[in-house]
Amino acid sequence: MTFQIQPLPLDPFEALFALDDDALAERGARRVRADSYPGFPCRVTLEDAAPGEEVILANHLHQPANSPYRASHAVYVRAGARPARPAPGTVPDMLQRRTLALRGFDADGMMATADIVEGPDLAGCLDRVLSDPEIAYAHIHFAARGCYAARAVRAEEDRE
């Protein structure tokens, strides 16, 4: 068994790039320019934006389960993003170079396990967590700021 890391879809964010700054602010979002690398991790491409690249910082409901763990957080999305499609069992560089929090959830959206892991160790940790039949999926967060990064499922369950 192996895992599949899933990016966010572009659709919920695409229209934001056509909005002016006031309209973005009404939606709790902001247009910013990346000013460092790494530092502006796009959740659609699973790559860091290059310095000078336009990104939208928006709130995203990443844990929609009707449970106490329902959650949203800020995410960056790059202009012109094309959704990533990492091969099963692979970890994108964006995740490899960070300290991460891994959270395993059961089918009811209840957190059943959690761990802090360095990016290079994420693959082994995902394999271990997803080998537990009680775990339905895992969320990967950036440990320092707590922001949602991506979702992981068993590769055979990847439906996107």
C-alpha positions in Angstrom: 0.0 0.0 0.0 1.1 3.5 -0.7 -0.3 7.0 -0.3 -1.4 9.7 -2.8 -1.0 13.4 -1.9 -3.9 15.5 -3.2 -3.6 19.2 -3.9 -6.6 21.6 -3.6 -8.6 22.0 -6.8 -8.2 25.3 -8.6 -12.0 25.9 -9.1 -12.8 27.6 -5.8 -10.0 30.1 -6.2 -9.9 30.8 -9.9 -12.4 33.7 -9.9 -10.6 35.5 -7.1 -7.8 36.6 -9.5 -10.3 38.7 -11.5 -11.4 40.6 -8.4 -10.0 44.0 -7.4 -8.5 44.4 -3.9 -11.7 45.7 -2.3 -13.7 42.8 -3.6 -11.1 40.4 -2.3 -11.1 42.1 1.1 -14.9 41.6 1.3 -14.2 37.9 0.9 -11.4 37.9 3.5 -8.8 37.4 0.8 -5.7 39.4 -0.3 -3.6 39.6 -3.4 0.1 39.6 -2.6 3.5 39.2 -4.4 5.8 36.5 -3.2 8.9 38.2 -1.8 11.0 35.2 -0.8 11.6 31.6 -1.8 10.4 29.4 -0.3 7.7 31.1 1.6 4.5 31.2 -0.5 3.4 27.6 -0.9 0.6 27.1 -3.5 -1.9 24.5 -2.4 -2.9 23.8 -6.0 0.5 23.4 -7.7 2.2 22.1 -4.5 5.1 24.4 -5.4 6.4 27.5 -3.8 5.7 30.7 -5.8 8.8 32.5 -7.1 9.7 35.9 -5.9 7.5 38.5 -7.7 4.8 36.0 -8.5 1.2 37.0 -7.7 -0.7 34.8 -5.2 -4.0 35.0 -3.5 -4.1 34.4 0.2 -7.6 33.1 1.0 -9.4 31.2 3.7 -10.3 27.6 2.8 -12.5 25.1 4.5 -10.1 22.1 4.4 -11.9 20.0 7.0 -15.6 20.1 6.2 -16.5 17.1 8.4 -19.4 17.7 10.7 -17.2 17.1 13.8 -15.4 19.1 16.4 -12.4 19.1 14.0 -14.2 21.1 11.3 -11.6 23.6 10.2 -10.4 26.3 7.8 -7.2 28.2 7.5 -5.3 30.5 5.1 -3.9 29.1 1.9 -1.9 30.6 -1.0 -2.9 29.9 -4.6 -0.7 31.1 -7.5 -2.1 32.9 -10.5 -2.4 30.6 -13.5 -2.1 27.5 -11.2 -2.3 24.1 -12.8 -3.2 21.4 -10.3 -0.3 19.1 -9.3 -0.6 15.4 -9.8 2.1 13.8 -7.7 2.8 10.2 -8.4 1.6 7.8 -5.7 4.1 7.4 -3.0 5.9 10.7 -3.8 6.3 13.8 -1.7 6.5 17.2 -3.5 9.6 19.3 -2.8 7.4 22.0 -1.2 6.6 19.5 1.6 10.1 17.9 1.7 11.7 21.1 2.9 9.5 21.9 5.8 8.6 20.7 9.3 5.1 19.3 9.1 2.2 18.3 11.3 0.4 15.1 10.1 -3.2 14.5 11.3 -5.0 11.2 10.7 -8.8 11.3 10.6 -11.3 8.5 10.8 -14.4 8.2 8.6 -16.4 10.4 11.0 -13.9 13.3 10.7 -12.5 12.7 14.2 -8.7 13.1 14.6 -7.4 9.7 15.6 -3.6 10.3 15.4 -1.2 13.2 15.0 2.5 13.6 14.6 5.2 16.2 13.9 7.5 15.1 11.0 10.3 16.5 9.0 9.6 16.7 5.3 12.1 14.0 4.2 10.4 11.6 6.7 6.8 12.3 5.5 6.5 9.4 3.1 7.3 6.8 5.8 5.0 8.5 8.3 2.1 8.6 5.8 2.6 4.9 5.0 2.5 4.1 8.7 -0.6 6.3 9.4 -2.6 5.1 6.4 -1.8 1.5 7.1 -4.2 1.8 10.1 -7.6 0.7 8.8 -9.3 3.1 11.1 -7.7 6.1 9.4 -9.7 7.3 6.4 -7.4 10.2 5.3 -4.7 12.4 6.6 -4.1 16.1 6.5 -0.7 17.6 6.2 -0.1 21.1 7.8 2.9 23.3 8.0 4.0 23.0 11.6 5.2 26.5 12.3 2.0 28.4 11.2 -0.4 25.5 11.3 -1.6 26.2 7.8 -3.2 23.3 5.8 -0.9 22.1 3.0 -2.5 19.0 1.4 -4.5 15.8 2.0 -3.3 12.3 1.7 -5.2 9.1 1.1 -4.4 5.5 0.2 -3.4 5.5 -3.4 -6.1 3.2 -4.4 -8.7 5.7 -3.0 -7.4 8.6 -5.1 -10.5 9.6 -7.0 -9.5 13.0 -8.4 
